[in-house]
Amino acid sequence: MLPGREREQNELSRVLNEARAGHGGGILLWGEPGIGKSALLRDAEQRATEFRVLASRGNSAESEVDFAALRELLGPLADRVPALPGPQARALTAALGRGPGPADRFLVGAALVTLLAAVAAEQPVLLIVDDAQWADLATARALTFALRRLGADRVALLAAVRDCPAGAVWQSLRVLPVAPLTDAQARHLLSRRSGGVGAPRAARMLRLADGNPLALREFPVDTEDGAGIAWGPAPFGPRLRAAFADRLAALDPAVRTLLTVVAAEDRGTLGAVTTAAAELGVTPAHWEAALEAGLLTVTDGRVDMRHRLLCGAAYDAAAPAERHAVHLALAAALRGAETSELCAWHLAAGLDTPNPELAQALADGADRVHHRNGPLAAAAVLRRAAAITADPGTAGVRLATAARFAWEGGDIESARRLLTLAETRTPPPAIALAAPGLPGLLELVAGDPARAHTLLLRDAAVIAAQTPVPAVASVDSPPHQRVSEFAITSSKVAGARANALRRGRGDDIAAGLRLLAGRAVWALGQAPDLPMDGQLEAVTAEPSPILSAQLLPGAEQLLEWGLADQAVEPYLAVAAGLRATGDRAAAIGVLPQLATLQLATGRWEAGEVTLAEAFELASGAGADNILAQCWNLRARLSAQRGDADLVADSVDRALALSRPHSVPLLVGSAYWHHGFHALTAGDAEAAYRRLRALSQPGHEAAHPTLARLATLDLVEAACRVGRFDEATVHAERIVAWARRSRARWALAAAYSCRALLSEEHRAEHYYRRAVAAGDARHTSFGRARSQLLYGKWLRRVRRRRDAAEQLRPAADAFELIGAAAWAARTRTELDLTGTGAKPAGTGSTPLTVQESQVARLAAQGLTNREIGAELFLSPRTVGHHMSRILEKLGLTGRSELRGIDFDNGMRLTLPSG
């Protein structure tokens, strides 16, 4: 399958199908070099399995030789030519260079009709002429002549040209323009080639390729020239260079120079391009030629590339001395206060030796470039300045500052590469002042949180030393002491810190880095559980989105303390601010946290939109830890829906990203959601094993916050497998946490846990409290789950109408939020009440009511003993029912019950694929 070419493939298939049916015809593909015409012809050939395929490719060196293309095309049929009528045979033999005398063109056409009709009578014929713009005129006329007379024969002609066919012989065919790929199609092709690249790198590749598939395959996606911070044209690969060579060769040298200037300038400023081009000998006549050919357009003081790739090809083909002359001409045209940074950029473009004055000019203008063109452009300017800086220390500082700008622009891989270069030239204190906290931030999003903690505190200490202010913790303090001091500070003086941050002093930056260091230790599961008083208020009070992002507590911490609802608005405000300022790297860290909060507070649709945005930014960006968060959220949503394949895939991806860095928060989240899915699917034993790991000291998944959040899942699983003592221990822990935090979710979970473990006369008291204490919104998963547990208990004590009153709203809520697996589970419980609840589908069933109940529970994976406990039957009676069920449904084992559609006539549904 050719991505993005479904329309063209369908048109070619239509021509082939018509030929199969005896309706001969042809089609002409038209598009620029590399657009995919040859690929479409090859694809059509592969699908024409029953056709006799005759193919030819035009050659510019033979375009003036009569019948040169026809000789290649008809070579496989040469032995059939003598059987043609005498005059036709002699003419075609001469045309093919196998006989004497000139070839009569009319007789050649007639011979071609006779020959192709004879072959088509035996087998459909497919004629393919690629690069038909170089096919000789005699061949083109003969083929179009023959095709007009083969409308009732099984013959198809597919041809492709680069240039507009208007006025050419080939225009008699139906023309199918092959357009550039859309942005979405180009992104898909790029991701297939590279396995996913970061958004800044992808944006550069998409802009340069301009929808051309060959360019997307050949541009240097993995090199510096393809980085998000790269500026200007990129070098062409050999196939792409060859594809445009003939078009370039056909242009006037001055027009090629003009295209080179436009590509090098790359901003479309007409004045600068005109002045520089004139300096290089481009006249108004050359401009007119370029405009008439549709290569450039000029509107409102701008010059735009109609054919970006052709302009890039002109720059790529220019000799180094020619490129240097172009950049010098542009520099001269851009002299002036408003364009001094661009002037310096072009002056430096051709240098390969140090130039301190020019390097200083570039560095001095970096902030102005940042303001006008964004952080990635500023990073490019500073990287170029560092390349022509003689002093290693100064070069290192410029590289570190470039890394900071690259980080701000979301080009994390460039930030890491630039920072690594900087570290080889200048010591860490200088880097800390040029790019505060960047080494630790890179570790935080894509590495080891323990190392991130050390690096962040190291930079905080360096920055604090520049501004006399009491340090919150020293790098040499024991880890637990540092974390404790961090937590106490964040809880007691968050408001004061916000005021300090607004003053913009060095200690403000240091304070923000200490907050991030504390978050790193929390990700390791080693931070103390201190209250979060004042932190959300500090976020709201801070006007800078970047600094407020550092103040944001982690989403799981907010959930743990019951502050999710209060945190959504501050998180939304910070995310909006980061989008407005273009700080993509900070947004990458914030968005998965925001999605977590939105999903936890019943904002399901908004949460999924945020998660999709987070995936887009994090994929291919080198932010493994952030991407692992995204996959964990996908696993959670898939578990609620009962999509086992997507759960397994998401968990595997999250673990593959987080295990190498030993991040308990991320590994533990994968265990939690996998265990939650097992509980959803009825596999209580697997759920118990996975969920227990969250509270096992030394386990890779152990994390106290996650252990609390998953307590109800673990207690329910432990009860279902008969581990009541362990369930009691965990229940008491969540009771203690509920008393301390007073979080509504914790109170509801604590009551549900006690209800699961209580004697019958006390259970209802706790179930009722669980429903009352939790989130009252109709989109709350937690409330619906409390109602499910309560309704299930009510049914088991034979209060079926009361049970139905709890189960109906629970089922409706699960369906509303898309938790299909939980909705099905609840509907099954509702059916078992016998209160007249109807299944979603219709259809008769050969089973009795009780057999149907047994079958539904068995399909969920329950054992005979568990089914007996649910329906108040002995395991022996359940076994008797199972025998009858399998016999009536024609099944060989109870595992096949998972494929039965109980709501639609007990049909057996087969897995797809």
C-alpha positions, -999 to 999 in steps of 0.1 A, spaced: 0 0 0 13 35 -9 5 59 19 -16 88 8 -21 75 -28 -54 57 -24 -72 80 -49 -46 74 -76 -45 37 -69 -82 35 -73 -81 53 -107 -54 30 -120 -73 -1 -108 -104 12 -127 -84 14 -159 -71 -22 -153 -106 -35 -145 -120 -19 -177 -93 -35 -197 -101 -69 -182 -137 -64 -193 -126 -56 -229 -127 -18 -227 -93 -6 -236 -80 27 -224 -52 46 -208 -43 72 -182 -14 97 -179 1 104 -145 15 139 -142 36 153 -113 70 167 -102 101 144 -98 99 122 -67 61 127 -63 55 89 -66 45 83 -103 70 55 -107 58 39 -75 22 40 -87 32 24 -119 51 -4 -101 21 -9 -78 -3 -12 -107 21 -37 -124 22 -58 -92 -16 -59 -91 -20 -67 -128 -11 -104 -122 -29 -118 -152 -18 -92 -177 10 -94 -202 31 -64 -191 52 -45 -216 73 -17 -201 95 11 -212 112 41 -197 120 73 -216 156 83 -219 166 119 -225 196 108 -246 173 89 -270 144 113 -271 153 124 -307 157 88 -320 125 77 -337 108 46 -321 136 42 -295 111 37 -267 89 14 -288 119 -9 -294 122 -14 -256 84 -17 -252 79 -44 -279 111 -63 -274 93 -93 -258 69 -95 -288 96 -93 -315 91 -129 -325 54 -122 -333 60 -94 -357 66 -116 -388 31 -130 -385 16 -96 -392 3 -86 -426 33 -80 -450 33 -42 -452 27 -39 -414 53 -64 -406 79 -47 -428 71 -13 -413 72 -25 -377 104 -45 -383 120 -13 -396 108 7 -367 122 -18 -343 156 -16 -360 154 -52 -373 149 -45 -410 160 -21 -438 144 11 -449 125 39 -432 94 30 -412 61 43 -425 46 59 -394 10 51 -404 18 15 -410 37 13 -377 6 24 -360 -16 0 -378 9 -28 -371 8 -19 -334 -30 -22 -334 -29 -56 -351 -2 -69 -328 -17 -58 -295 -52 -69 -305 -38 -104 -312 -19 -106 -279 -49 -92 -260 -72 -120 -275 -50 -144 -255 -42 -124 -224 -49 -88 -212 -20 -64 -221 -7 -37 -199 16 -11 -215 37 10 -191 58 41 -202 76 58 -174 93 92 -179 72 95 -210 83 132 -214 116 117 -227 99 91 -250 105 100 -286 77 116 -305 73 88 -330 66 63 -302 42 86 -284 22 91 -317 22 54 -325 9 44 -290 -18 70 -288 -29 62 -324 -32 25 -315 -49 31 -282 -77 51 -299 -84 20 -320 -82 -6 -292 -113 5 -273 -129 -29 -276 -97 -49 -267 -82 -59 -234 -54 -33 -236 -44 -7 -210 -18 20 -213 -3 37 -182 22 65 -187 39 91 -165 53 126 -173 70 152 -152 60 183 -172 25 196 -179 11 175 -208 -7 205 -223 2 206 -260 20 173 -260 9 141 -278 2 124 -245 -26 149 -237 -50 127 -256 -49 103 -226 -70 110 -196 -47 130 -173 -44 122 -136 -24 148 -116 -3 133 -88 -4 160 -61 19 164 -31 10 145 0 -12 163 25 4 172 58 -12 142 75 -1 118 48 34 131 48 36 128 86 25 91 83 51 84 57 78 101 77 69 81 108 70 49 88 106 57 77 120 69 110 98 51 136 88 85 149 107 118 151 103 147 174 78 174 165 105 201 157 125 177 135 93 165 118 82 201 112 115 209 94 114 177 73 78 183 63 85 219 53 115 210 33 99 180 15 68 200 6 47 168 3 72 150 -19 75 113 -10 110 108 -23 122 138 -4 107 125 28 126 93 22 159 109 13 163 140 34 187 136 63 162 130 91 188 117 116 216 143 111 222 179 122 208 192 89 175 176 98 173 189 134 146 212 145 171 240 151 186 237 116 182 267 93 182 269 56 182 243 28 192 206 36 215 185 14 198 162 -11 202 124 -13 215 108 -45 182 98 -59 166 131 -51 195 150 -67 193 128 -98 155 134 -100 160 171 -103 192 172 -123 176 174 -157 151 201 -147 180 222 -133 201 216 -164 173 229 -186 172 263 -167 192 293 -176 222 296 -153 210 330 -140 176 315 -132 193 288 -112 212 315 -94 180 332 -86 165 300 -72 197 295 -51 193 330 -36 157 324 -27 165 291 -11 194 305 9 174 335 21 144 312 30 123 340 45 107 354 13 119 390 18 116 404 -17 139 434 -12 168 413 1 164 386 -26 162 412 -54 193 431 -43 214 400 -38 203 384 -70 210 416 -90 245 416 -74 250 381 -88 239 390 -124 202 382 -123 182 406 -146 145 414 -148 143 391 -178 155 362 -156 129 371 -130 103 371 -157 113 337 -169 111 322 -134 77 338 -128 63 326 -162 76 291 -155 57 291 -122 89 285 -102 83 316 -80 55 340 -71 58 376 -60 30 392 -39 29 420 -13 66 424 -10 72 386 -7 88 361 -30 75 326 -24 88 293 -38 62 276 -59 86 247 -62 105 246 -29 123 214 -38 135 228 -71 149 258 -53 165 235 -27 180 214 -56 195 245 -71 212 253 -37 223 217 -33 238 216 -68 257 249 -64 294 247 -59 307 258 -24 321 290 -39 288 298 -55 269 293 -22 295 315 -4 289 342 -30 252 340 -25 254 343 12 278 373 9 254 390 -15 225 384 10 246 397 39 253 429 19 216 433 11 207 428 48 230 454 63 211 476 88 200 478 124 168 458 118 185 429 100 219 429 116 214 393 130 205 380 95 235 398 80 258 382 105 242 348 99 248 349 61 284 362 67 290 332 89 273 307 66 303 301 45 330 303 72 349 273 84 375 291 105 371 311 138 359 347 135 356 363 170 339 395 158 313 377 138 307 351 165 301 380 190 277 397 166 257 364 163 256 359 201 246 395 208 216 391 184 204 358 197 178 373 221 164 395 193 162 364 170 144 346 198 119 374 201 113 376 164 117 341 151 114 318 182 137 297 203 147 272 177 160 300 154 179 315 184 195 281 191 206 278 154 223 313 157 241 304 189 252 271 175 267 288 145 283 314 168 299 286 188 313 270 156 333 301 148 344 309 184 380 303 191 379 302 230 366 269 242 350 283 274 331 309 254 321 284 228 308 261 256 287 288 271 272 296 237 265 259 231 248 256 265 227 287 258 218 272 224 208 240 242 185 260 265 168 276 235 165 242 218 149 228 250 124 257 251 115 250 215 108 214 222 138 200 203 150 179 232 174 158 211 192 189 199 193 202 234 209 171 246 234 170 218 243 207 222 247 203 260 270 173 255 292 194 232 291 223 258 303 200 286 334 191 266 344 228 264 333 245 297 329 234 334 295 226 350 292 260 369 293 279 337 268 257 321 245 260 351 245 298 347 240 296 309 213 269 310 199 267 345 189 231 354 190 218 319 211 188 326 187 177 354 156 185 333 169 163 305 174 135 330 140 141 344 122 137 311 143 109 296 167 95 322 173 85 358 154 106 384 181 100 410 207 116 387 182 143 378 178 151 415 216 154 420 221 176 389 192 199 397 205 205 432 240 210 419 228 238 395 206 253 422 236 256 445 256 273 417 228 298 410 222 304 446 259 312 451 255 341 426 227 356 447 232 356 485 202 337 498 198 309 523 199 275 505 170 251 512 193 221 510 229 214 501 240 189 475 261 172 502 231 166 526 218 131 529 190 124 504 162 121 529 172 153 546 173 171 513 139 158 504 124 166 538 137 202 536 123 205 501 89 193 512 87 215 543 97 245 522 72 238 495 44 233 519 51 263 542 65 291 520 51 283 486 32 316 486 63 336 496 83 318 469 58 329 443 63 365 453 101 360 451 98 343 417 79 373 403 109 394 412 130 374 388 162 369 410 187 341 408 173 326 440 139 322 424 154 300 397 173 280 424 140 276 443 123 263 412 151 238 406 148 225 442 111 219 436 119 199 405 146 180 425 120 171 451 97 159 424 125 136 410 128 120 444 91 116 447 92 98 413 116 74 430 91 67 458 114 82 485 97 115 493 79 120 526 41 125 525 38 161 537 8 183 530 7 204 498 -5 236 515 -1 267 493 14 250 463 -16 255 440 -20 291 452 16 297 443 11 284 408 -19 307 403 0 337 416 30 331 393 27 351 360 54 332 342 42 300 326 77 285 327 82 291 364 47 282 373 52 248 355 81 242 379 57 248 408 31 224 397 29 193 419 27 159 403 -8 147 392 -6 115 413 4 136 444 -27 158 438 -49 127 434 -35 113 466 -43 144 486 -77 148 470 -68 180 452 -74 169 416 -105 192 412 -87 223 425 -57 215 403 -74 212 369 -78 250 364 -42 259 374 -29 232 351 -51 244 322 -38 279 327 -2 268 327 -6 246 296 -23 275 278 5 299 288 32 274 276 14 270 243 12 308 239 50 313 247 60 283 225 78 265 253 72 230 239 95 212 263 78 224 294 44 216 278 56 181 271 60 176 309 27 193 318 3 177 294 3 141 306 -2 154 341 -31 175 330 -46 145 311 -43 124 343 -62 151 363 -89 155 336 -96 118 334 -96 114 372 -122 142 376 -146 129 349 -135 152 321 -131 122 298 -133 138 264 -110 167 273 -85 142 289 -83 122 257 -77 153 236 -49 164 260 -34 129 259 -34 129 221 -16 163 222 9 149 247 16 119 225 22 141 195 48 162 213 65 134 231 67 108 203 102 108 188 113 137 210 137 117 231 115 122 262 112 85 272 98 91 307 71 115 294 61 90 266 59 63 292 34 84 311 13 87 280 14 49 274 4 43 310 -26 66 306 -35 48 273 -33 15 292 -57 28 319 -83 39 294 -80 7 275 -84 -14 307 -117 4 314 -129 -4 280 -118 -40 282 -94 -38 252 -69 -65 262 -46 -62 232 -42 -24 236 -37 -28 273 -9 -53 268 7 -32 240 5 0 261 20 -16 292 48 -32 272 57 1 257 56 19 290 78 -7 307 102 -7 277 107 30 282 108 32 320 126 1 331 160 11 316 159 42 338 145 25 369 116 49 375 93 33 401 65 58 394 63 48 358 70 11 363 45 10 391 18 27 370 22 0 343 18 -27 370 -12 -9 384 -31 -5 351 -22 -41 341 -35 -53 374 -66 -32 370 -72 -47 336 -69 -82 350 -94 -73 377 -117 -59 350 -114 -91 330 -121 -114 360 -86 -127 365 -83 -119 402 -52 -139 408 -32 -120 381 -46 -88 394 -35 -96 429 0 -105 419 5 -73 399 -11 -49 424 7 -64 454 40 -53 439 32 -17 444 37 -20 482 65 -46 482 97 -30 494 125 -33 469 102 -43 440 107 -24 408 71 -12 409 70 -2 446 57 33 451 37 45 481 15 70 462 5 44 437 0 18 464 -26 41 481 -43 50 449 -46 13 439 -57 0 474 -93 -7 464 -82 -27 434 -58 -47 455 -83 -54 483 -110 -65 459 -86 -88 441 -73 -102 474 -108 -109 487 -117 -127 454 -87 -150 458 -93 -156 495 -64 -136 509 -85 -118 535 -57 -112 560 -36 -93 535 -66 -75 523 -73 -63 559 -38 -49 562 -41 -28 531 -76 -17 540 -64 -4 573 -37 15 555 -62 33 533 -83 40 563 -54 57 580 -47 77 549 -83 87 546 -83 100 581 -51 120 575 -58 134 540 -97 136 542 -96 131 505 -131 120 492 -117 93 470 -97 79 500 -128 80 522 -149 62 496 -121 36 490 -117 30 528 -155 24 532 -156 1 502 -126 -19 515 -142 -23 550 -175 -33 533 -157 -60 513 -142 -74 546 -171 -69 569 -197 -93 582 -231 -90 566 -247 -70 593 -220 -42 590 -213 -43 553 -243 -22 542 -233 6 565 -199 9 548 -213 4 513 -238 33 518 -210 55 532 -188 47 503 -214 58 478 -222 90 498 -185 99 505 -173 97 469 -175 120 439 -212 128 432 -208 135 395 -225 112 370 -192 109 351 -173 96 381 -158 62 376 -153 59 414 -189 65 422 -202 40 396 -178 14 410 -190 20 446 -226 15 433 -215 -17 415 -200 -32 446 -230 -22 467 -255 -35 441 -236 -68 438 -237 -72 476 -274 -64 477 -281 -90 451 -262 -116 470 -283 -110 501 -314 -114 479 -324 -77 479 -327 -77 442 -348 -45 437 -325 -25 459 -296 -40 440 -311 -28 407 -315 7 420 -277 9 425 -267 -11 394 -288 8 368 -271 42 374 -238 25 377 -242 9 343 -254 41 328 -224 60 341 -199 33 329 -215 35 294 -214 73 294 -177 74 302 -169 47 277 -159 20 303 -174 -7 282 -160 -36 302 -173 -23 334 -206 -15 319 -209 -51 306 -200 -64 341 -226 -42 357 -253 -52 331 -246 -88 339 -251 -81 376 -283 -63 367 -296 -93 347 -289 -115 376 -313 -95 398 -342 -107 377 -359 -74 379 -369 -72 343 -337 -55 330 -333 -63 293 -299 -71 277 -287 -47 250 -294 -71 222 -322 -95 213 -325 -131 203 -337 -164 217 -316 -186 239 -316 -224 244 -305 -219 280 -327 -216 311 -325 -184 332 -301 -200 357 -280 -217 330 -277 -183 313 -265 -167 346 -239 -195 351 -227 -191 315 -223 -154 318 -202 -157 350 -181 -185 335 -174 -164 305 -159 -138 328 -134 -165 340 -150 -174 374 -145 -209 387 -173 -232 397 -168 -223 434 -169 -185 426 -200 -189 405 -216 -209 433 -208 -181 458 -224 -155 434 -256 -175 428 -259 -194 461 -254 -228 444 -231 -256 453 -200 -261 431 -215 -295 421 -247 -279 409 -227 -254 390 -207 -282 373 -240 -299 363 -252 -266 348 -219 -262 329 -223 -297 313 -258 -288 301 -246 -254 288 -217 -268 268 -240 -295 254 -267 -271 244 -243 -246 228 -222 -272 210 -190 -261 228 -160 -283 237 -148 -263 267 -158 -235 290 -130 -213 276 -151 -210 244 -178 -192 264 -157 -160 260 -167 -160 224 -204 -162 229 -226 -131 223 -251 -135 251 -271 -105 240 -278 -117 205 -291 -152 204 -260 -169 219 -241 -167 187 -204 -177 187 -183 -147 176 -149 -154 161 -119 -132 168 -110 -107 140 -80 -114 118 
